[in-house]
């Protein structure tokens, strides 16, 4: 019981520190490129239509049942 109380107290007291660490790590992973927008990043081959996305791979490419 004492161990759980200590653990809870440490959790409460270090919550802000943990939030700051996570925020800092997330902010440092963002790579900013000047002059590049999200629309510029989309390549024509990346645009998919609904039929391509919803097609079952096995129906399209699996030929083992036909052999």
PyMOL commands that place a pseudoatom at each C-alpha (Angstrom):
pseudoatom trace, name=CA, resn=UNK, resi=1, chain=A, elem=C, hetatm=0, pos=[0.000, 0.000, 0.000]
pseudoatom trace, name=CA, resn=UNK, resi=2, chain=A, elem=C, hetatm=0, pos=[2.829, 2.365, 0.866]
pseudoatom trace, name=CA, resn=UNK, resi=3, chain=A, elem=C, hetatm=0, pos=[4.536, 1.584, -2.448]
pseudoatom trace, name=CA, resn=UNK, resi=4, chain=A, elem=C, hetatm=0, pos=[1.370, 2.435, -4.378]
pseudoatom trace, name=CA, resn=UNK, resi=5, chain=A, elem=C, hetatm=0, pos=[0.967, 5.713, -2.505]
pseudoatom trace, name=CA, resn=UNK, resi=6, chain=A, elem=C, hetatm=0, pos=[4.565, 6.685, -3.234]
pseudoatom trace, name=CA, resn=UNK, resi=7, chain=A, elem=C, hetatm=0, pos=[4.141, 5.739, -6.883]
pseudoatom trace, name=CA, resn=UNK, resi=8, chain=A, elem=C, hetatm=0, pos=[0.991, 7.842, -7.165]
pseudoatom trace, name=CA, resn=UNK, resi=9, chain=A, elem=C, hetatm=0, pos=[2.657, 10.840, -5.539]
pseudoatom trace, name=CA, resn=UNK, resi=10, chain=A, elem=C, hetatm=0, pos=[5.669, 10.588, -7.849]
pseudoatom trace, name=CA, resn=UNK, resi=11, chain=A, elem=C, hetatm=0, pos=[3.283, 10.315, -10.800]
pseudoatom trace, name=CA, resn=UNK, resi=12, chain=A, elem=C, hetatm=0, pos=[1.481, 13.492, -9.748]
pseudoatom trace, name=CA, resn=UNK, resi=13, chain=A, elem=C, hetatm=0, pos=[4.650, 15.471, -9.095]
pseudoatom trace, name=CA, resn=UNK, resi=14, chain=A, elem=C, hetatm=0, pos=[6.385, 14.499, -12.341]
pseudoatom trace, name=CA, resn=UNK, resi=15, chain=A, elem=C, hetatm=0, pos=[3.403, 14.872, -14.661]
pseudoatom trace, name=CA, resn=UNK, resi=16, chain=A, elem=C, hetatm=0, pos=[4.459, 18.320, -15.905]
pseudoatom trace, name=CA, resn=UNK, resi=17, chain=A, elem=C, hetatm=0, pos=[8.036, 17.194, -16.480]
pseudoatom trace, name=CA, resn=UNK, resi=18, chain=A, elem=C, hetatm=0, pos=[6.865, 14.206, -18.524]
pseudoatom trace, name=CA, resn=UNK, resi=19, chain=A, elem=C, hetatm=0, pos=[4.544, 16.422, -20.586]
pseudoatom trace, name=CA, resn=UNK, resi=20, chain=A, elem=C, hetatm=0, pos=[7.384, 18.840, -21.313]
pseudoatom trace, name=CA, resn=UNK, resi=21, chain=A, elem=C, hetatm=0, pos=[9.715, 16.015, -22.326]
pseudoatom trace, name=CA, resn=UNK, resi=22, chain=A, elem=C, hetatm=0, pos=[7.177, 14.590, -24.743]
pseudoatom trace, name=CA, resn=UNK, resi=23, chain=A, elem=C, hetatm=0, pos=[6.376, 18.028, -26.178]
pseudoatom trace, name=CA, resn=UNK, resi=24, chain=A, elem=C, hetatm=0, pos=[10.072, 18.765, -26.636]
pseudoatom trace, name=CA, resn=UNK, resi=25, chain=A, elem=C, hetatm=0, pos=[10.722, 15.441, -28.336]
pseudoatom trace, name=CA, resn=UNK, resi=26, chain=A, elem=C, hetatm=0, pos=[7.759, 15.911, -30.672]
pseudoatom trace, name=CA, resn=UNK, resi=27, chain=A, elem=C, hetatm=0, pos=[8.810, 19.464, -31.520]
pseudoatom trace, name=CA, resn=UNK, resi=28, chain=A, elem=C, hetatm=0, pos=[12.357, 18.378, -32.304]
pseudoatom trace, name=CA, resn=UNK, resi=29, chain=A, elem=C, hetatm=0, pos=[11.137, 15.751, -34.797]
pseudoatom trace, name=CA, resn=UNK, resi=30, chain=A, elem=C, hetatm=0, pos=[9.317, 18.296, -36.951]
pseudoatom trace, name=CA, resn=UNK, resi=31, chain=A, elem=C, hetatm=0, pos=[11.393, 19.179, -40.000]
pseudoatom trace, name=CA, resn=UNK, resi=32, chain=A, elem=C, hetatm=0, pos=[10.496, 22.523, -41.437]
pseudoatom trace, name=CA, resn=UNK, resi=33, chain=A, elem=C, hetatm=0, pos=[11.119, 23.119, -45.126]
pseudoatom trace, name=CA, resn=UNK, resi=34, chain=A, elem=C, hetatm=0, pos=[10.742, 26.674, -46.307]
pseudoatom trace, name=CA, resn=UNK, resi=35, chain=A, elem=C, hetatm=0, pos=[8.675, 27.197, -49.424]
pseudoatom trace, name=CA, resn=UNK, resi=36, chain=A, elem=C, hetatm=0, pos=[7.225, 23.674, -49.500]
pseudoatom trace, name=CA, resn=UNK, resi=37, chain=A, elem=C, hetatm=0, pos=[3.499, 23.228, -48.998]
pseudoatom trace, name=CA, resn=UNK, resi=38, chain=A, elem=C, hetatm=0, pos=[1.494, 20.047, -48.471]
pseudoatom trace, name=CA, resn=UNK, resi=39, chain=A, elem=C, hetatm=0, pos=[0.139, 20.283, -52.014]
pseudoatom trace, name=CA, resn=UNK, resi=40, chain=A, elem=C, hetatm=0, pos=[3.699, 20.321, -53.383]
pseudoatom trace, name=CA, resn=UNK, resi=41, chain=A, elem=C, hetatm=0, pos=[4.482, 17.059, -51.607]
pseudoatom trace, name=CA, resn=UNK, resi=42, chain=A, elem=C, hetatm=0, pos=[1.657, 15.104, -53.284]
pseudoatom trace, name=CA, resn=UNK, resi=43, chain=A, elem=C, hetatm=0, pos=[2.980, 13.303, -56.321]
pseudoatom trace, name=CA, resn=UNK, resi=44, chain=A, elem=C, hetatm=0, pos=[0.636, 12.315, -59.170]
pseudoatom trace, name=CA, resn=UNK, resi=45, chain=A, elem=C, hetatm=0, pos=[1.365, 8.626, -58.575]
pseudoatom trace, name=CA, resn=UNK, resi=46, chain=A, elem=C, hetatm=0, pos=[0.221, 9.024, -54.954]
pseudoatom trace, name=CA, resn=UNK, resi=47, chain=A, elem=C, hetatm=0, pos=[-3.330, 9.895, -55.928]
pseudoatom trace, name=CA, resn=UNK, resi=48, chain=A, elem=C, hetatm=0, pos=[-5.478, 6.780, -55.676]
pseudoatom trace, name=CA, resn=UNK, resi=49, chain=A, elem=C, hetatm=0, pos=[-9.031, 6.232, -56.665]
pseudoatom trace, name=CA, resn=UNK, resi=50, chain=A, elem=C, hetatm=0, pos=[-11.516, 4.399, -54.484]
pseudoatom trace, name=CA, resn=UNK, resi=51, chain=A, elem=C, hetatm=0, pos=[-11.516, 1.201, -56.580]
pseudoatom trace, name=CA, resn=UNK, resi=52, chain=A, elem=C, hetatm=0, pos=[-7.735, 0.770, -56.241]
pseudoatom trace, name=CA, resn=UNK, resi=53, chain=A, elem=C, hetatm=0, pos=[-7.828, 1.188, -52.488]
pseudoatom trace, name=CA, resn=UNK, resi=54, chain=A, elem=C, hetatm=0, pos=[-10.780, -1.128, -51.853]
pseudoatom trace, name=CA, resn=UNK, resi=55, chain=A, elem=C, hetatm=0, pos=[-9.684, -3.958, -54.177]
pseudoatom trace, name=CA, resn=UNK, resi=56, chain=A, elem=C, hetatm=0, pos=[-8.765, -7.133, -52.334]
pseudoatom trace, name=CA, resn=UNK, resi=57, chain=A, elem=C, hetatm=0, pos=[-5.114, -7.978, -53.004]
pseudoatom trace, name=CA, resn=UNK, resi=58, chain=A, elem=C, hetatm=0, pos=[-5.800, -11.715, -53.205]
pseudoatom trace, name=CA, resn=UNK, resi=59, chain=A, elem=C, hetatm=0, pos=[-8.569, -11.273, -55.760]
pseudoatom trace, name=CA, resn=UNK, resi=60, chain=A, elem=C, hetatm=0, pos=[-6.302, -9.145, -57.921]
pseudoatom trace, name=CA, resn=UNK, resi=61, chain=A, elem=C, hetatm=0, pos=[-2.885, -10.838, -57.644]
pseudoatom trace, name=CA, resn=UNK, resi=62, chain=A, elem=C, hetatm=0, pos=[-3.163, -14.280, -56.066]
pseudoatom trace, name=CA, resn=UNK, resi=63, chain=A, elem=C, hetatm=0, pos=[-3.000, -16.860, -58.837]
pseudoatom trace, name=CA, resn=UNK, resi=64, chain=A, elem=C, hetatm=0, pos=[-2.309, -19.914, -56.641]
pseudoatom trace, name=CA, resn=UNK, resi=65, chain=A, elem=C, hetatm=0, pos=[-5.980, -21.014, -56.632]
pseudoatom trace, name=CA, resn=UNK, resi=66, chain=A, elem=C, hetatm=0, pos=[-6.163, -20.914, -60.437]
pseudoatom trace, name=CA, resn=UNK, resi=67, chain=A, elem=C, hetatm=0, pos=[-3.217, -23.303, -60.845]
for i in range(1, 67): cmd.bond("trace and resi %d" % i, "trace and resi %d" % (i + 1))
show_as sticks, trace
zoom trace
